[in-house]
Amino acid sequence: MKKASITIVIFFLSLTTFGQDITGKWYGLLKVPGAQLPIEINVTKTENGYKSTMDSPDQKAFDIPIPSTSFENATFKFAIPAGRIEYEGTFENNKIKGIFKQVGQSFPMELSREKVEKMALARPQEPKKPYPYYTEEVTFENKKDGVTLAGTLTLPNKEGNFPVVILITGSSPQNRDEELLGHKPFLVISDYLTRNGIGVLRYDDRGTASSKGNYATSTTLDFSYDTEAAVNYLLSRKEINKKSIGLVGHSEGGVVAPMVASRNKNVSFIVLLAGTGLRGDKLLLLQQELISRAGGASEENINEARIFNEKIFDLIIKSTDDSILNTDLTNLFEEAISKTPDVKYPEGMTKEQYIKFQINQYTDTWIKYFIKLDPSVALEKVKCPVIALNGLKDLQVPAKENLEAIKNALAKGKNKKVTTKELPNLNHLFQECTTGAPSEYDKIEQTFSPIALTEILNWIKIQVKN
């Protein structure tokens, strides 16, 4: 009797598993620090098992191949070794509850048959239409690179002659609002300045949103030519005061602005928001140290990482041949791994694939240029008025070191029209914060500190009166 009961239970379990259909489209919402990313998994059955692809609609990435897919004993798994992505979940009640892993980080993600809507975020500073000023969608061309850029021009009124600033985004592909982590800082800045008599041109980075071109193969220098094209466009508009065109650059945009101002006399003034003054490698080393410490890493691990990254950056700075650089970096990673025999690779990834993946992160076009880039070269040539603002809790572009470097470079070029200022309690995005760690950015409702907005406006008003 006991034996018969066990047999029946096993039989019913087998029927339940057999009846589960994993094929079709599955929807998930990946919630990572600062972002909500819709994910779609498309599963089909084959003679040998299952295969699948992934879509990331917000990133406009579709039919991403998933090399490894399995479904056994109600457990669904997939892996993309090249992206160091893994997922494992349990099928139950026509849903899959599991964990999404990428680059060593884990995030809960549930997959369902119905689309998952993003959670609405509280962003009280974001302006709502209709705006009390003139707004125009515009395009202009970077003739040097053959790139057409799209943006928004806002003016206090449709008719008149106004001072205007161009907003320049930070690193990574950004749209004209510099949208990230649920915030739109450039929309907030643009709205504030335009309401107070200053026109604003903000535009999508090349290859992003409505702008043409290829972002992935571009460098900071290329982006500076896009900004210069924006200056030239404004010079063609009758509503613009040609003697009052300024640049406002955030983060990497604070490197682009001096590049443009150093070679274009039509730039009347520049505002650097968390702009960098240190060479790229020095900035990244300091950034990694501060963010790791804020994340709770031990001093021993921080020092080990710093020493290893110094070796990587040194090879990149000295390199003149990409093939030799790849060989040198491969040897460096091989040596490091040999000293850590218990290292674990992402599922489905060999040691060689893992090393190649790591090296690719350090050798793309942008990062190689940025590591070698010394902002002081352009800053020394800037003759127009400059204000540099940094938040004291900025862990990405630390205030003290970078403001000092900016001030020294401008002084070396004999520019006496310089203002630098540290703003208390503000992070890299100029939000009032607690720790300054990037993990806080999306949790803060404030998009851009009113204190910082006032500093920017008051300084610009002085410049356009002169």
Summary of the structure (lengths in Angstrom):
residues: 466
radius of gyration: 25.7
end to end distance: 99.0
largest distance: 99.0
contacts: 1490
relative contact order: 0.10
helix: 37%
strand: 28%
